[in-house]
């Protein structure tokens, strides 16, 4: 099924664990990501710009790791379709998007906002297809999650 036709009504799989926040003492919340060293230094440097790891996972087309940043419920907008989705549904949509449009590069071109709400705009290069991706994040109780993702053809 083409990505543009996919809606947020897919069957939900097992729930995912969000693990991208920090305790007040800069130690990680949740489990360690596979293949990554998560010590206080690494996370405190990354926590200054939450969009660094998010952009890394988008560029890699890694829906599983990106899903760790998704809120339990978020707004997904793509190609003019807007849906309120669970984390599992949004992960399924993102995975299908990356399958149909494999990322070659993703670059953040603009960031703004102040805690607890920030946003970033990035350009996603998928070969012949190029997209503008807007990400809205919110930080609550030391944990930052993606609240909204907007994908538009560029």
Buried (B, 14 or more C-beta within 10 A) or exposed (E): EEBEEBEBEBEEEEEBEBBBBBEEEBEBBEEEBEEEEBEEEEBEEBBEBBBEBBBBBBBEBBBEBBBBBBBEEBBBBBEEBEBEBBBBBBBBBBBBBBEBBEBEEBEBEEBEEEEEEBBBBBBBBBEEBBBBBBBBBBBEEEBBBBBBBBBEEE
